[in-house]
Amino acid sequence: MNVGIVSTGIYLPNYHMTAEEISQQSNVPIDIVKTKLGIIKKTIAGPEDHTVQMAIWAAKKALEKANLSPREIDVIIYIGEEHKEYPLWTAAIKIQEDIGALGAWAFDVQLRCGTTIMAMKLAKSLMLADDQIQTVLLAGGYRNHDFIDYTNDRTRFMYNLGAGGGAIILQKGVKENIVLECDLITDGSFSEDVVVPVGGTKQPLTPELLQSGAYRLDVTDPEGMKARLEQKSLSNFLKVIRQSLAKSGYDESKLSYLAMLHMKKSAHDFVLRSLGLNESQSIYLSHYGHIGQIDQILSLELALEDGKLKAGDIVTLVSAGIGYSWGAVTIQWGKQEEEIVC
């Protein structure tokens, strides 16, 4: 039984932070921000752009594009960040209420910037295992730029963090945009390398800690993390892409488009070269920044707008998340004449 993407939705704030502003606040030379970090500008949240609210706006766009009633949604999975309107809150149930999905049930999942890919695997598994689940909405928001201290050089690789919301609607039994196979890797040796060090049970948040600026993302062992990550990061990135393709019955020679998260330009280019792809077969998100797990949805929408996707194309979505995790999922794009067995 096929599971396919019937719609996507993106919400982007109207506010931006430019490369010049990042350079001024961080003292990183402007050419480094633009060429190495790969940021021309990035979206940032405005006063009303709360995390789950952005997910709701994106979900409504996806429903409208698909001409679907919210009452047709069976399950809602929140794929956004834990940094949201309230610290202890089930966001998916709020989305259910606000879009009017009265017949759905809802829950949250989290794998940092790998959440969308993991949730697509989970949603497909739920749909194939349960005859009552026909349509699943994945929706999330992201504004982790709130946690960036631009004077902290240890977090320079996260200066690209932005804001936005994204949604994907999956349906069972459709013959379009078929979700094939996923591959995931997690490595717990990095689990405490990047954290907000205060605000949890180990170091409860106090007014003094808040005023000190400690309630921000930090890297506990920057040199050690860099050395360990260099041994694994890009190799695991390529591994999950190739494994996802292989599980789906393809190899990289059949790959038409790669929807990647925003990362430094040299890494983006290395991945494309390693897979025999050219620049037209992906989109570098230099004018958006890294919107966490929303990047792959944004890349898909931009590719459609640019005419980069056509029926029969093999498309892979790939991401990596702090923790560390790597994940990829492959899609056969467009309408299919026959059922795909996978």
C-alpha positions as a Markdown table, in Angstrom:
| # | Residue | x | y | z |
|---|---|---|---|---|
| 1 | Met | 0.0 | 0.0 | 0.0 |
| 2 | Asn | 1.5 | 3.3 | -1.1 |
| 3 | Val | 1.9 | 6.3 | 1.2 |
| 4 | Gly | 2.4 | 9.6 | -0.6 |
| 5 | Ile | 2.8 | 13.3 | 0.0 |
| 6 | Val | -0.4 | 15.1 | -1.1 |
| 7 | Ser | 0.5 | 18.6 | 0.1 |
| 8 | Thr | 3.1 | 20.8 | 1.9 |
| 9 | Gly | 2.9 | 24.2 | 3.6 |
| 10 | Ile | 5.5 | 26.7 | 4.6 |
| 11 | Tyr | 5.2 | 29.8 | 6.8 |
| 12 | Leu | 8.1 | 32.3 | 6.8 |
| 13 | Pro | 8.2 | 35.4 | 9.0 |
| 14 | Asn | 8.5 | 38.8 | 7.4 |
| 15 | Tyr | 11.6 | 39.6 | 9.5 |
| 16 | His | 15.2 | 38.9 | 8.6 |
| 17 | Met | 18.7 | 39.2 | 9.9 |
| 18 | Thr | 21.3 | 40.0 | 7.3 |
| 19 | Ala | 24.9 | 38.8 | 6.9 |
| 20 | Glu | 26.0 | 42.3 | 7.8 |
| 21 | Glu | 24.1 | 42.2 | 11.1 |
| 22 | Ile | 25.5 | 38.8 | 12.0 |
| 23 | Ser | 29.0 | 40.1 | 11.2 |
| 24 | Gln | 28.5 | 43.2 | 13.3 |
| 25 | Gln | 27.2 | 41.2 | 16.3 |
| 26 | Ser | 29.8 | 38.4 | 16.1 |
| 27 | Asn | 32.9 | 40.2 | 14.8 |
| 28 | Val | 33.1 | 37.5 | 12.1 |
| 29 | Pro | 34.3 | 39.1 | 8.9 |
| 30 | Ile | 31.4 | 39.6 | 6.4 |
| 31 | Asp | 33.0 | 37.6 | 3.7 |
| 32 | Ile | 33.3 | 34.6 | 6.1 |
| 33 | Val | 29.6 | 34.9 | 7.0 |
| 34 | Lys | 28.6 | 35.0 | 3.3 |
| 35 | Thr | 31.0 | 32.5 | 1.8 |
| 36 | Lys | 31.9 | 30.1 | 4.5 |
| 37 | Leu | 28.9 | 30.1 | 6.8 |
| 38 | Gly | 26.8 | 30.6 | 3.6 |
| 39 | Ile | 24.4 | 33.2 | 4.9 |
| 40 | Ile | 23.1 | 36.2 | 2.9 |
| 41 | Lys | 20.2 | 36.7 | 5.2 |
| 42 | Lys | 18.0 | 34.5 | 7.4 |
| 43 | Thr | 14.4 | 34.6 | 8.6 |
| 44 | Ile | 13.8 | 35.5 | 12.2 |
| 45 | Ala | 10.7 | 35.5 | 14.3 |
| 46 | Gly | 8.6 | 38.6 | 14.7 |
| 47 | Pro | 6.4 | 39.4 | 17.8 |
| 48 | Glu | 3.6 | 37.1 | 16.7 |
| 49 | Asp | 5.7 | 34.4 | 15.3 |
| 50 | His | 5.5 | 31.8 | 18.1 |
| 51 | Thr | 6.8 | 28.3 | 17.4 |
| 52 | Val | 3.5 | 26.4 | 17.4 |
| 53 | Gln | 1.6 | 29.3 | 15.8 |
| 54 | Met | 3.9 | 29.1 | 12.8 |
| 55 | Ala | 3.2 | 25.4 | 12.5 |
| 56 | Ile | -0.5 | 26.1 | 12.6 |
| 57 | Trp | -0.2 | 28.7 | 9.8 |
| 58 | Ala | 1.8 | 26.2 | 7.7 |
| 59 | Ala | -0.7 | 23.4 | 8.3 |
| 60 | Lys | -3.6 | 25.6 | 7.2 |
| 61 | Lys | -1.7 | 26.4 | 4.0 |
| 62 | Ala | -1.1 | 22.7 | 3.3 |
| 63 | Leu | -4.8 | 21.9 | 3.9 |
| 64 | Glu | -5.9 | 24.7 | 1.6 |
| 65 | Lys | -3.5 | 23.6 | -1.2 |
| 66 | Ala | -4.7 | 20.0 | -1.0 |
| 67 | Asn | -8.4 | 21.1 | -0.8 |
| 68 | Leu | -8.7 | 18.9 | 2.3 |
| 69 | Ser | -11.1 | 19.4 | 5.2 |
| 70 | Pro | -9.4 | 19.3 | 8.6 |
| 71 | Arg | -11.9 | 16.6 | 9.6 |
| 72 | Glu | -10.2 | 14.3 | 7.1 |
| 73 | Ile | -7.0 | 14.3 | 9.2 |
| 74 | Asp | -6.7 | 11.1 | 11.3 |
| 75 | Val | -3.4 | 11.8 | 13.2 |
| 76 | Ile | -1.4 | 15.0 | 13.8 |
| 77 | Ile | 2.3 | 14.7 | 14.6 |
| 78 | Tyr | 4.1 | 17.8 | 15.9 |
| 79 | Ile | 7.6 | 17.9 | 14.3 |
| 80 | Gly | 8.7 | 21.3 | 15.6 |
| 81 | Glu | 11.0 | 22.3 | 18.4 |
| 82 | Glu | 10.7 | 22.0 | 22.1 |
| 83 | His | 11.3 | 25.8 | 22.4 |
| 84 | Lys | 7.8 | 26.9 | 22.0 |
| 85 | Glu | 5.0 | 29.0 | 23.7 |
| 86 | Tyr | 5.1 | 27.0 | 26.9 |
| 87 | Pro | 7.8 | 24.7 | 28.3 |
| 88 | Leu | 5.5 | 21.8 | 29.2 |
| 89 | Trp | 2.9 | 21.4 | 26.5 |
| 90 | Thr | 1.7 | 19.0 | 23.9 |
| 91 | Ala | 1.9 | 21.1 | 20.8 |
| 92 | Ala | 0.1 | 18.7 | 18.4 |
| 93 | Ile | -3.1 | 18.9 | 20.4 |
| 94 | Lys | -3.0 | 22.7 | 20.1 |
| 95 | Ile | -2.6 | 22.3 | 16.3 |
| 96 | Gln | -5.5 | 19.9 | 16.3 |
| 97 | Glu | -7.8 | 22.4 | 18.0 |
| 98 | Asp | -6.8 | 25.4 | 15.9 |
| 99 | Ile | -7.2 | 23.8 | 12.5 |
| 100 | Gly | -10.4 | 22.1 | 13.5 |
| 101 | Ala | -9.2 | 18.5 | 13.1 |
| 102 | Leu | -11.9 | 17.2 | 15.4 |
| 103 | Gly | -11.6 | 13.6 | 14.4 |
| 104 | Ala | -7.8 | 13.3 | 14.8 |
| 105 | Trp | -5.6 | 12.3 | 17.7 |
| 106 | Ala | -2.2 | 14.0 | 18.1 |
| 107 | Phe | 1.2 | 13.7 | 19.7 |
| 108 | Asp | 4.7 | 15.3 | 19.6 |
| 109 | Val | 8.0 | 13.8 | 18.5 |
| 110 | Gln | 11.6 | 15.1 | 18.6 |
| 111 | Leu | 14.9 | 14.4 | 17.0 |
| 112 | Arg | 16.2 | 17.9 | 16.7 |
| 113 | Cys | 16.8 | 18.8 | 13.0 |
| 114 | Gly | 16.2 | 15.2 | 12.0 |
| 115 | Thr | 12.6 | 15.3 | 13.2 |
| 116 | Thr | 10.8 | 15.6 | 9.9 |
| 117 | Ile | 12.5 | 12.7 | 8.3 |
| 118 | Met | 12.1 | 10.5 | 11.4 |
| 119 | Ala | 8.4 | 11.5 | 11.6 |
| 120 | Met | 7.8 | 10.6 | 8.0 |
| 121 | Lys | 9.1 | 7.1 | 8.7 |
| 122 | Leu | 6.9 | 6.9 | 11.8 |
| 123 | Ala | 3.8 | 8.2 | 10.0 |
| 124 | Lys | 4.2 | 5.7 | 7.2 |
| 125 | Ser | 4.6 | 2.9 | 9.7 |
| 126 | Leu | 1.5 | 4.0 | 11.6 |
| 127 | Met | -0.6 | 4.2 | 8.4 |
| 128 | Leu | 0.5 | 0.7 | 7.2 |
| 129 | Ala | -0.1 | -0.8 | 10.6 |
| 130 | Asp | -3.5 | 0.7 | 11.3 |
| 131 | Asp | -6.5 | 0.4 | 8.9 |
| 132 | Gln | -8.1 | 3.4 | 10.6 |
| 133 | Ile | -5.3 | 5.8 | 9.7 |
| 134 | Gln | -5.7 | 7.2 | 6.2 |
| 135 | Thr | -4.3 | 10.8 | 6.5 |
| 136 | Val | -1.5 | 12.1 | 8.7 |
| 137 | Leu | -0.5 | 15.8 | 9.1 |
| 138 | Leu | 3.1 | 16.6 | 10.2 |
| 139 | Ala | 3.5 | 20.2 | 11.3 |
| 140 | Gly | 6.1 | 22.1 | 13.2 |
| 141 | Gly | 7.7 | 25.4 | 13.9 |
| 142 | Tyr | 11.2 | 26.6 | 14.7 |
| 143 | Arg | 12.8 | 29.7 | 16.2 |
| 144 | Asn | 16.0 | 28.5 | 17.9 |
| 145 | His | 17.8 | 31.6 | 16.9 |
| 146 | Asp | 16.5 | 32.9 | 20.3 |
| 147 | Phe | 19.2 | 30.8 | 21.9 |
| 148 | Ile | 22.2 | 32.2 | 19.9 |
| 149 | Asp | 24.8 | 34.4 | 21.6 |
| 150 | Tyr | 26.6 | 35.9 | 18.6 |
| 151 | Thr | 29.6 | 36.8 | 20.9 |
| 152 | Asn | 30.1 | 33.1 | 21.7 |
| 153 | Asp | 32.5 | 31.8 | 19.1 |
| 154 | Arg | 31.9 | 28.2 | 20.3 |
| 155 | Thr | 28.5 | 28.4 | 18.7 |
| 156 | Arg | 29.6 | 30.0 | 15.4 |
| 157 | Phe | 28.3 | 27.0 | 13.4 |
| 158 | Met | 24.8 | 27.8 | 14.7 |
| 159 | Tyr | 24.8 | 31.5 | 13.6 |
| 160 | Asn | 22.6 | 30.4 | 10.7 |
| 161 | Leu | 19.6 | 29.4 | 12.9 |
| 162 | Gly | 16.4 | 31.0 | 11.7 |
| 163 | Ala | 12.6 | 30.8 | 12.1 |
| 164 | Gly | 9.6 | 29.4 | 10.2 |
| 165 | Gly | 6.9 | 26.7 | 10.1 |
| 166 | Gly | 6.3 | 23.8 | 7.9 |
| 167 | Ala | 3.8 | 21.0 | 7.3 |
| 168 | Ile | 3.4 | 17.9 | 5.2 |
| 169 | Ile | 0.2 | 15.9 | 4.6 |
| 170 | Leu | 0.6 | 12.2 | 3.9 |
| 171 | Gln | -2.1 | 9.9 | 2.7 |
| 172 | Lys | -2.4 | 6.1 | 2.3 |
| 173 | Gly | -3.4 | 4.6 | -1.1 |
| 174 | Val | -2.5 | 7.6 | -3.2 |
| 175 | Lys | -0.5 | 7.4 | -6.5 |
| 176 | Glu | 1.6 | 10.5 | -6.2 |
| 177 | Asn | 4.8 | 11.6 | -4.5 |
| 178 | Ile | 5.3 | 8.1 | -3.0 |
| 179 | Val | 7.3 | 7.9 | 0.3 |
| 180 | Leu | 9.8 | 5.1 | -0.2 |
| 181 | Glu | 12.4 | 4.1 | 2.4 |
| 182 | Cys | 14.1 | 5.9 | 5.3 |
| 183 | Asp | 17.5 | 5.4 | 6.9 |
| 184 | Leu | 18.5 | 6.8 | 10.3 |
| 185 | Ile | 21.7 | 6.9 | 12.4 |
| 186 | Thr | 22.1 | 8.2 | 15.9 |
| 187 | Asp | 25.3 | 8.5 | 17.9 |
| 188 | Gly | 25.0 | 9.1 | 21.6 |
| 189 | Ser | 28.6 | 10.0 | 22.1 |
| 190 | Phe | 27.6 | 13.6 | 21.1 |
| 191 | Ser | 24.5 | 13.7 | 23.2 |
| 192 | Glu | 25.7 | 16.3 | 25.7 |
| 193 | Asp | 28.0 | 18.3 | 23.4 |
| 194 | Val | 25.5 | 21.0 | 22.4 |
| 195 | Val | 23.0 | 22.0 | 25.1 |
| 196 | Val | 21.3 | 24.9 | 26.8 |
| 197 | Pro | 23.2 | 24.3 | 30.1 |
| 198 | Val | 20.6 | 25.8 | 32.5 |
| 199 | Gly | 16.8 | 25.6 | 32.8 |
| 200 | Gly | 16.6 | 21.8 | 33.4 |
| 201 | Thr | 16.7 | 19.7 | 36.5 |
| 202 | Lys | 20.5 | 19.7 | 36.7 |
| 203 | Gln | 20.7 | 23.5 | 36.8 |
| 204 | Pro | 17.2 | 25.1 | 37.3 |
| 205 | Leu | 16.8 | 28.5 | 35.9 |
| 206 | Thr | 17.1 | 31.4 | 38.3 |
| 207 | Pro | 16.8 | 35.2 | 37.6 |
| 208 | Glu | 20.5 | 35.5 | 38.1 |
| 209 | Leu | 21.3 | 32.8 | 35.5 |
| 210 | Leu | 18.8 | 34.3 | 33.1 |
| 211 | Gln | 20.4 | 37.8 | 33.4 |
| 212 | Ser | 23.9 | 36.3 | 33.0 |
| 213 | Gly | 23.0 | 35.0 | 29.5 |
| 214 | Ala | 23.5 | 31.4 | 30.5 |
| 215 | Tyr | 20.1 | 30.4 | 29.0 |
| 216 | Arg | 21.6 | 30.1 | 25.5 |
| 217 | Leu | 23.0 | 27.2 | 23.4 |
| 218 | Asp | 26.6 | 26.3 | 24.2 |
| 219 | Val | 29.1 | 23.7 | 23.2 |
| 220 | Thr | 30.7 | 22.0 | 26.2 |
| 221 | Asp | 33.8 | 20.6 | 24.4 |
| 222 | Pro | 34.2 | 22.5 | 21.2 |
| 223 | Glu | 37.6 | 21.0 | 20.2 |
| 224 | Gly | 36.7 | 17.5 | 21.2 |
| 225 | Met | 33.4 | 17.7 | 19.4 |
| 226 | Lys | 35.0 | 19.1 | 16.2 |
| 227 | Ala | 37.6 | 16.3 | 16.1 |
| 228 | Arg | 35.0 | 13.5 | 16.7 |
| 229 | Leu | 32.4 | 15.0 | 14.3 |
| 230 | Glu | 34.9 | 15.4 | 11.5 |
| 231 | Gln | 35.5 | 11.7 | 11.6 |
| 232 | Lys | 31.8 | 10.9 | 11.2 |
| 233 | Ser | 29.6 | 13.7 | 10.1 |
| 234 | Leu | 29.8 | 13.9 | 6.3 |
| 235 | Ser | 30.4 | 10.1 | 5.9 |
| 236 | Asn | 27.2 | 9.4 | 7.9 |
| 237 | Phe | 25.4 | 12.1 | 5.9 |
| 238 | Leu | 26.3 | 10.3 | 2.7 |
| 239 | Lys | 25.7 | 6.9 | 4.2 |
| 240 | Val | 22.0 | 7.6 | 5.1 |
| 241 | Ile | 21.4 | 9.0 | 1.6 |
| 242 | Arg | 22.8 | 6.0 | -0.1 |
| 243 | Gln | 21.1 | 3.6 | 2.3 |
| 244 | Ser | 17.8 | 5.3 | 1.8 |
| 245 | Leu | 18.2 | 5.0 | -1.9 |
| 246 | Ala | 19.3 | 1.4 | -1.8 |
| 247 | Lys | 16.4 | 0.4 | 0.4 |
| 248 | Ser | 14.1 | 2.0 | -2.1 |
| 249 | Gly | 15.6 | 0.1 | -5.0 |
| 250 | Tyr | 17.8 | 2.9 | -6.4 |
| 251 | Asp | 21.4 | 4.1 | -6.3 |
| 252 | Glu | 22.8 | 7.6 | -6.4 |
| 253 | Ser | 22.9 | 7.6 | -10.3 |
| 254 | Lys | 19.1 | 7.8 | -10.2 |
| 255 | Leu | 18.9 | 10.7 | -7.8 |
| 256 | Ser | 17.3 | 13.8 | -9.4 |
| 257 | Tyr | 17.0 | 16.2 | -6.5 |
| 258 | Leu | 18.5 | 16.4 | -2.9 |
| 259 | Ala | 16.6 | 18.4 | -0.3 |
| 260 | Met | 19.3 | 19.3 | 2.2 |
| 261 | Leu | 19.4 | 21.3 | 5.4 |
| 262 | His | 21.3 | 24.6 | 5.4 |
| 263 | Met | 25.0 | 24.0 | 6.4 |
| 264 | Lys | 28.3 | 25.6 | 5.5 |
| 265 | Lys | 28.7 | 26.0 | 1.8 |
| 266 | Ser | 31.8 | 23.8 | 1.5 |
| 267 | Ala | 29.9 | 20.8 | 3.1 |
| 268 | His | 26.9 | 21.3 | 0.8 |
| 269 | Asp | 29.1 | 21.3 | -2.3 |
| 270 | Phe | 31.0 | 18.3 | -1.1 |
| 271 | Val | 27.8 | 16.3 | -0.7 |
| 272 | Leu | 26.7 | 17.2 | -4.2 |
| 273 | Arg | 30.1 | 16.3 | -5.7 |
| 274 | Ser | 30.2 | 13.0 | -3.8 |
| 275 | Leu | 26.9 | 12.0 | -5.3 |
| 276 | Gly | 27.6 | 13.2 | -8.8 |
| 277 | Leu | 25.0 | 16.0 | -8.6 |
| 278 | Asn | 25.3 | 19.5 | -9.8 |
| 279 | Glu | 24.1 | 22.7 | -8.2 |
| 280 | Ser | 20.8 | 22.7 | -10.1 |
| 281 | Gln | 19.8 | 19.4 | -8.3 |
| 282 | Ser | 19.6 | 21.1 | -4.9 |
| 283 | Ile | 18.9 | 24.5 | -3.4 |
| 284 | Tyr | 21.3 | 26.2 | -1.1 |
| 285 | Leu | 19.2 | 28.0 | 1.5 |
| 286 | Ser | 21.5 | 31.1 | 1.8 |
| 287 | His | 18.6 | 33.5 | 1.9 |
| 288 | Tyr | 16.7 | 31.6 | 4.6 |
| 289 | Gly | 19.3 | 30.2 | 7.0 |
| 290 | His | 18.8 | 26.9 | 8.9 |
| 291 | Ile | 15.1 | 26.5 | 10.0 |
| 292 | Gly | 15.9 | 23.3 | 11.7 |
| 293 | Gln | 13.7 | 20.4 | 10.7 |
| 294 | Ile | 11.7 | 22.7 | 8.4 |
| 295 | Asp | 14.6 | 22.9 | 5.8 |
| 296 | Gln | 13.6 | 19.8 | 3.8 |
| 297 | Ile | 10.0 | 21.0 | 3.4 |
| 298 | Leu | 11.2 | 24.5 | 2.4 |
| 299 | Ser | 13.6 | 22.9 | -0.1 |
| 300 | Leu | 10.8 | 20.9 | -1.7 |
| 301 | Glu | 8.5 | 23.9 | -2.0 |
| 302 | Leu | 11.3 | 26.0 | -3.6 |
| 303 | Ala | 12.2 | 23.2 | -6.0 |
| 304 | Leu | 8.5 | 23.0 | -7.1 |
| 305 | Glu | 8.4 | 26.7 | -7.6 |
| 306 | Asp | 11.6 | 26.7 | -9.6 |
| 307 | Gly | 10.4 | 23.8 | -11.8 |
| 308 | Lys | 13.2 | 21.5 | -10.6 |
| 309 | Leu | 10.9 | 18.5 | -9.9 |
| 310 | Lys | 9.0 | 16.4 | -12.5 |
| 311 | Ala | 7.0 | 13.2 | -12.5 |
| 312 | Gly | 9.3 | 10.1 | -12.0 |
| 313 | Asp | 12.1 | 12.0 | -10.3 |
| 314 | Ile | 13.8 | 10.3 | -7.4 |
| 315 | Val | 14.1 | 12.8 | -4.6 |
| 316 | Thr | 15.9 | 12.3 | -1.3 |
| 317 | Leu | 15.4 | 14.5 | 1.8 |
| 318 | Val | 18.4 | 14.5 | 4.2 |
| 319 | Ser | 19.3 | 16.1 | 7.5 |
| 320 | Ala | 21.5 | 16.0 | 10.5 |
| 321 | Gly | 20.6 | 16.9 | 14.0 |
| 322 | Ile | 22.5 | 17.8 | 17.2 |
| 323 | Gly | 22.7 | 14.8 | 19.4 |
| 324 | Tyr | 23.9 | 13.5 | 16.9 |
| 325 | Ser | 21.5 | 12.1 | 14.3 |
| 326 | Trp | 21.5 | 11.7 | 10.5 |
| 327 | Gly | 18.5 | 10.7 | 8.4 |
| 328 | Ala | 17.3 | 10.5 | 4.8 |
| 329 | Val | 14.1 | 9.5 | 3.1 |
| 330 | Thr | 13.5 | 8.9 | -0.6 |
| 331 | Ile | 10.4 | 9.9 | -2.6 |
| 332 | Gln | 9.3 | 9.0 | -6.1 |
| 333 | Trp | 8.0 | 12.3 | -7.3 |
| 334 | Gly | 4.8 | 12.9 | -9.3 |
| 335 | Lys | 1.9 | 10.7 | -10.2 |
| 336 | Gln | 2.5 | 7.0 | -10.6 |
| 337 | Glu | 0.5 | 4.7 | -12.9 |
| 338 | Glu | 1.0 | 1.5 | -10.8 |
| 339 | Glu | 1.3 | 0.6 | -7.1 |
| 340 | Ile | 4.9 | 0.8 | -5.9 |
| 341 | Val | 5.9 | -2.2 | -3.7 |
| 342 | Cys | 8.4 | -1.1 | -1.1 |
